[in-house]
Amino acid sequence: MAPTPVETSEQIAHAASLWAVKPRPLSPEDAAALNAWLAGDPRRRGALLRAEAGWHSLSRARALGPSAHWQDTAARLFPLPSRRRLLTAAAAGGGLIAASLLAVFALRQDEAITHMGEIRRLPMSDGSIATLNTDSRLRIDMAESERRIELIEGEAWFKVAHNRQRPFIVSAGQSRIKAVGTAFSVKKHPDGVEVLVTEGTVQAWSVADGREAVLLHAGERTVLREHQPVKIVHAPDAIDSDLAWREGQIALNGKTLSQVAAEFNRYNRIQIVIEDEALGRERLIGRLSANDPEAFSGALVEAFGANIHKTDKAILIGTKK
């Protein structure tokens, strides 16, 4: 007998959101079904609590209806949660930190912006969901014939509602990514556009040249650069780590400390400066809350005996002992 497939965190979160919006009190049948669902996976209870908290805080905003401009509703940006969960190479396991459920709006044609340290989760009028990372800007146009999304800057992850009659096309500079029903992320770099696919299949191409679109399947990634060949890499574990930001985390796995410090600096006004090049090449394993740079600097003190000097604007990490 084939093994039962394991639910992804996105699938659990989606199911939890459906339970959260059901009218209360639940009918006896729904209550029994909910209890059975919760008993099926220990992750589900926490997902439901987060979904209910997000729904209650946004119920007034949603009552205004999809015709209201999203910035005029209760669309306050929610900061990432502040908790310390340190996993070094000596203690690698447990302690994921979930990002807060963020503003939910039925977007049809509008623009969404996040500032430093902010993440937004944006359900759209077609049932798709866009999640924006820090310092990102997205323009959305839900036309009748196709769903057009422009990533002006930054990074976004999309969970696309299936609709073959209305293609879902993301543009980022000269790059185009087309999907029907799938999940993928797009990130703008100075020298190209990175595409990571978590579910299904997408087409990706550049309008700057005449080459055909390439197909990317779940667990694959690439960077689109003008007039350069496309290299597709199968790296599902690395993709999972790179998308930890959706849960308000930074994954240390596989990155040098200098690379991790650069990630923290994307989310925080207080900047991390690793002054010792040898220390910057070291690595740790685990995940940390993206808005807690002090937890990261504390990890370096604990693991490497580094010297730390703090100012109002920076955490200076000195010579490795």
C-alpha positions in Angstrom: 0.0 0.0 0.0 1.4 3.4 -1.0 2.4 5.7 2.0 0.0 8.5 2.9 1.5 11.8 1.5 2.6 14.3 4.1 0.8 17.6 4.2 2.9 20.6 3.5 2.8 23.6 5.9 1.0 25.6 3.2 -1.7 22.9 2.9 -2.2 22.9 6.6 -2.4 26.7 6.8 -4.9 26.8 4.0 -7.2 24.2 5.7 -6.8 26.1 9.0 -7.9 29.3 7.3 -11.1 27.6 6.1 -11.9 26.3 9.6 -11.2 29.8 11.1 -13.8 31.6 8.9 -16.6 29.1 9.6 -19.5 30.7 11.5 -19.5 29.9 15.2 -20.9 28.0 17.0 -20.1 25.0 14.7 -22.7 22.5 13.9 -22.3 19.1 15.6 -21.1 17.6 12.3 -18.5 20.4 11.7 -17.3 20.2 15.3 -16.7 16.4 14.9 -15.0 17.0 11.6 -12.8 19.7 13.1 -11.8 17.5 16.0 -10.9 14.7 13.6 -8.8 17.1 11.5 -6.9 18.4 14.6 -6.2 14.9 15.7 -4.6 14.0 12.4 -1.5 16.1 12.7 0.0 17.9 15.7 0.9 20.9 13.5 -2.8 21.6 12.8 -3.7 23.0 16.2 -1.1 25.7 16.1 -2.1 26.6 12.5 -5.7 26.9 13.5 -4.9 29.2 16.5 -2.8 31.5 14.2 -5.6 31.5 11.6 -8.3 32.4 14.2 -6.1 35.2 15.6 -5.6 36.6 12.2 -9.2 36.3 11.3 -10.5 38.1 14.4 -8.1 41.0 14.0 -9.2 41.4 10.4 -12.9 40.8 10.6 -13.7 44.5 10.7 -11.5 45.2 7.7 -13.1 42.5 5.6 -16.5 43.8 6.5 -15.7 46.9 4.4 -15.8 44.8 1.3 -13.5 44.2 -1.7 -14.3 47.6 -3.2 -12.6 49.5 -0.4 -9.0 50.5 -1.1 -6.9 48.1 1.0 -4.8 50.9 2.5 -8.0 52.6 3.8 -9.1 49.5 5.8 -7.4 48.2 8.9 -4.4 47.3 6.8 -1.8 48.0 9.5 1.5 46.3 8.9 2.2 43.7 11.6 5.9 43.4 12.7 7.5 40.0 12.8 7.2 38.3 16.2 10.1 38.9 18.7 11.2 35.6 20.2 14.5 33.9 20.6 15.0 30.4 19.3 18.6 29.5 18.8 19.8 26.4 17.0 23.6 26.0 16.6 25.5 23.1 15.1 25.6 21.6 18.6 21.7 21.8 19.0 20.0 21.5 15.6 16.3 20.7 16.0 12.8 22.1 16.9 11.7 25.7 17.7 10.3 27.1 14.5 9.0 30.6 14.9 5.8 31.3 12.9 5.3 34.8 11.4 2.2 36.6 12.4 -0.8 36.2 10.1 -0.8 39.4 8.2 -3.3 41.7 6.5 -5.8 39.9 4.3 -7.5 41.7 1.4 -9.4 40.7 -1.7 -7.1 42.5 -4.2 -8.4 43.1 -7.7 -6.3 46.0 -9.0 -4.0 47.7 -6.6 -0.4 48.0 -5.4 1.1 46.5 -2.2 4.2 47.7 -0.4 6.2 46.3 2.5 8.9 48.3 4.3 11.9 47.0 6.2 11.0 44.1 8.6 7.5 43.8 7.3 5.8 40.9 5.6 2.3 40.9 4.0 0.0 38.1 3.1 -2.4 39.2 0.4 -5.3 37.0 -0.7 -6.6 38.1 -4.1 -10.0 38.2 -5.6 -9.5 35.0 -7.6 -8.5 32.9 -4.6 -4.7 33.2 -5.2 -2.4 34.4 -2.4 0.7 36.6 -2.6 3.1 36.8 0.3 5.5 39.8 0.2 8.8 39.8 1.8 10.5 42.8 3.4 11.2 45.9 1.2 9.0 44.7 -1.7 6.5 46.3 -4.0 3.8 44.5 -6.0 1.2 45.7 -8.6 -1.8 43.5 -9.2 -4.2 43.6 -12.1 -7.0 40.9 -12.1 -8.1 41.3 -15.7 -10.9 39.2 -17.2 -8.6 37.3 -19.6 -5.5 36.9 -17.4 -4.1 37.7 -14.0 -1.2 40.1 -14.3 1.2 40.7 -11.4 4.2 43.0 -11.6 7.0 42.6 -9.0 8.5 46.0 -9.0 11.1 45.3 -6.4 11.9 42.7 -3.7 10.5 39.2 -3.3 7.1 37.5 -3.3 5.7 34.0 -3.0 2.5 33.1 -4.9 0.0 30.4 -4.3 -2.0 30.4 -7.5 -5.7 29.4 -7.8 -6.2 27.0 -10.7 -7.9 28.6 -13.7 -6.7 27.6 -17.2 -8.9 30.3 -18.8 -7.1 33.1 -16.8 -3.3 32.6 -16.9 -1.4 34.0 -13.9 1.7 35.9 -15.2 4.3 37.6 -13.0 6.6 40.2 -14.6 9.8 41.3 -13.0 11.8 43.5 -15.3 12.3 41.7 -18.5 11.5 38.3 -16.9 8.1 36.6 -17.1 6.8 33.6 -15.1 3.5 32.0 -16.1 1.4 29.6 -14.0 -2.0 28.1 -14.0 -2.3 26.4 -10.5 0.9 26.1 -8.6 3.1 27.8 -6.0 6.4 29.6 -6.6 8.4 32.6 -5.5 10.0 35.4 -7.5 12.9 37.6 -6.3 14.6 40.5 -8.0 18.3 40.7 -7.9 20.6 43.4 -9.3 21.7 41.0 -12.0 18.6 38.8 -12.6 15.4 37.4 -11.4 15.3 34.2 -9.2 12.5 31.8 -9.5 11.8 29.0 -6.9 9.0 26.5 -7.5 7.4 24.8 -4.4 4.4 23.2 -6.1 3.4 22.3 -9.7 5.1 23.7 -12.8 5.7 27.2 -14.2 7.0 28.6 -17.4 9.8 31.2 -17.3 11.4 33.3 -19.9 12.9 36.7 -20.7 11.3 39.1 -23.2 14.7 40.6 -23.9 15.7 37.7 -26.2 13.9 35.3 -28.5 14.6 32.0 -26.5 11.8 29.7 -25.7 10.4 29.5 -22.2 11.8 26.9 -19.8 9.7 24.6 -17.6 10.4 24.6 -13.9 8.9 21.8 -11.7 8.4 21.6 -7.9 11.7 21.6 -6.1 13.5 23.4 -8.9 15.1 26.9 -9.1 16.8 29.2 -11.6 17.9 32.7 -12.1 16.8 34.5 -15.3 19.4 36.8 -16.8 19.2 38.6 -20.1 21.0 37.0 -23.0 22.4 34.2 -20.8 21.6 30.5 -20.8 19.1 29.3 -18.1 20.5 26.8 -15.6 17.9 24.8 -13.7 18.8 23.3 -10.3 16.8 20.7 -8.4 17.2 21.7 -4.7 14.0 21.3 -2.7 15.8 21.5 0.7 17.6 24.7 -0.2 14.3 26.1 -1.5 12.6 25.3 1.8 15.4 27.1 3.7 15.3 30.2 1.4 11.6 30.5 1.9 11.8 30.4 5.7 11.0 34.2 5.6 7.3 33.3 5.1 7.3 32.2 8.7 9.3 35.2 9.9 12.6 33.2 10.0 16.1 33.1 8.6 17.5 29.6 7.9 21.2 29.4 8.7 21.7 26.0 7.0 24.2 26.1 4.2 24.9 29.8 4.4 28.1 31.5 5.7 27.7 33.7 8.7 28.4 36.7 6.4 25.5 35.7 4.2 23.2 35.2 7.2 24.2 38.6 8.6 23.3 40.2 5.2 19.8 38.5 5.5 19.3 39.9 9.0 20.2 43.3 7.8 17.3 43.2 5.3 14.9 43.1 8.2 16.4 45.3 10.9 17.4 48.9 11.4 20.2 47.7 13.6 22.8 46.3 11.2 25.1 43.4 11.9 28.8 43.9 10.9 31.1 40.9 11.0 34.6 42.4 11.2 36.5 39.1 11.2 36.6 37.5 7.7 37.5 34.1 9.0 34.4 34.2 11.3 32.3 35.3 8.4 33.2 32.1 6.5 32.0 29.9 9.4 28.5 28.2 9.3 25.7 27.3 11.8 22.7 25.1 11.5 19.1 26.1 12.4 16.6 28.9 12.1 16.2 32.2 14.0 13.5 34.9 14.1 14.3 37.4 11.4 13.7 40.4 13.7 16.1 39.2 16.4 19.7 40.1 15.4 20.8 39.8 19.0 19.9 36.1 19.0 22.3 35.7 16.0 25.1 37.6 17.7 24.5 35.6 20.9 24.9 32.5 18.8 28.3 33.6 17.6 29.4 34.4 21.2 28.3 30.9 22.3 29.6 28.9 19.4 32.8 30.8 18.5 33.6 33.1 21.5 33.4 36.2 19.3 33.6 39.7 20.7 30.5 41.8 20.4 30.2 45.6 20.5 26.8 47.2 20.3 25.9 50.8 19.2 22.6 52.4 18.5 22.8 51.5 14.9 25.0 48.3 14.7 26.1 45.1 16.3 29.9 44.8 15.6 31.1 41.2 15.8 34.9 41.2 16.3 37.8 38.9 16.0 37.2 35.2 16.2 39.0 33.7 19.2 
